[in-house]
Amino acid sequence: MSNQSIETLLVGRMTSIGTTFIPVIFTDAQTGEHFRIVLYAIVVPKLFMGMFIGRSARFLGSEAWGPEGVMFTFDFGQGGVKKVRGIGL
């Protein structure tokens, strides 16, 4: 997705030159089913520093901590509700 107008605080409007896709594969903690989400990163030339330009994630439904670690509940709308166990440290 090139030629998107991006508003920044310091520089003003910039135009994107493309998009990179970052696929992430999760495993549903209850069913063991694998599912994939794709993050889109807009590529903007001549940024003074690396940064992410985006909105808050509305798909995170909840976060619960227990003896086995953290469990995240994602609501992907038509993709359904999925629970993902975090990696314990």
C-alpha positions as CSV (number, residue, x, y, z in Angstrom):
1,M,0.0,0.0,0.0
2,S,2.0,2.9,-1.2
3,N,1.2,6.6,-1.6
4,Q,-0.6,6.7,1.8
5,S,-0.5,10.1,3.5
6,I,0.9,9.7,7.0
7,E,0.7,12.6,9.5
8,T,3.6,12.9,12.0
9,L,4.1,15.3,14.9
10,L,7.6,16.5,14.0
11,V,7.7,16.4,10.2
12,G,4.1,16.9,9.1
13,R,2.7,14.8,6.3
14,M,4.8,12.1,4.7
15,T,3.9,9.7,1.9
16,S,4.5,5.9,2.2
17,I,6.5,4.0,-0.3
18,G,5.1,0.6,0.5
19,T,4.1,-1.9,3.1
20,T,5.7,-4.9,4.7
21,F,3.7,-7.8,6.1
22,I,4.6,-9.6,9.3
23,P,2.7,-12.9,9.8
24,V,2.5,-14.3,13.3
25,I,1.2,-17.8,14.1
26,F,-0.5,-18.6,17.4
27,T,-1.9,-21.8,18.9
28,D,-5.3,-21.7,20.4
29,A,-4.8,-22.8,24.1
30,Q,-8.0,-24.7,24.3
31,T,-8.2,-26.5,20.9
32,G,-4.6,-26.6,19.8
33,E,-5.6,-25.2,16.5
34,H,-3.0,-22.9,14.7
35,F,-4.1,-19.6,13.4
36,R,-2.3,-16.7,11.8
37,I,-2.7,-12.9,12.1
38,V,-0.8,-10.6,9.8
39,L,0.6,-7.2,11.0
40,Y,1.0,-4.5,8.4
41,A,3.9,-2.1,8.7
42,I,3.8,1.0,6.5
43,V,7.2,1.9,5.0
44,V,8.0,5.7,5.1
45,P,11.2,7.1,3.7
46,K,13.6,9.4,5.5
47,L,12.3,8.9,9.1
48,F,14.7,10.2,11.6
49,M,14.2,7.2,13.9
50,G,12.5,3.8,13.8
51,M,8.9,4.1,15.0
52,F,5.5,2.5,14.7
53,I,2.6,4.5,13.5
54,G,-0.7,2.9,14.4
55,R,-3.8,2.7,16.5
56,S,-4.5,0.8,19.7
57,A,-5.3,-2.9,19.3
58,R,-9.0,-3.5,19.8
59,F,-8.7,-7.2,19.3
60,L,-7.2,-7.9,22.8
61,G,-10.2,-8.9,24.9
62,S,-8.6,-9.7,28.2
63,E,-5.4,-10.8,30.0
64,A,-5.5,-13.2,32.9
65,W,-2.6,-14.4,35.1
66,G,-2.5,-17.8,36.7
67,P,-0.1,-20.4,38.0
68,E,0.6,-21.6,34.4
69,G,1.4,-18.1,33.1
70,V,-0.6,-15.4,31.3
71,M,-3.6,-16.2,29.1
72,F,-4.7,-13.6,26.4
73,T,-8.2,-13.6,25.0
74,F,-8.4,-12.2,21.4
75,D,-11.6,-11.3,19.7
76,F,-11.0,-11.2,15.9
77,G,-14.7,-10.4,15.1
78,Q,-15.7,-12.8,12.3
79,G,-12.5,-14.7,13.0
80,G,-13.9,-15.7,16.4
81,V,-12.6,-15.5,20.0
82,K,-9.3,-17.2,20.6
83,K,-7.3,-17.8,23.9
84,V,-3.5,-17.9,23.7
85,R,-1.2,-18.8,26.5
86,G,1.8,-16.5,26.9
87,I,5.3,-17.9,27.2
88,G,6.4,-18.3,30.8
89,L,9.7,-16.9,31.9
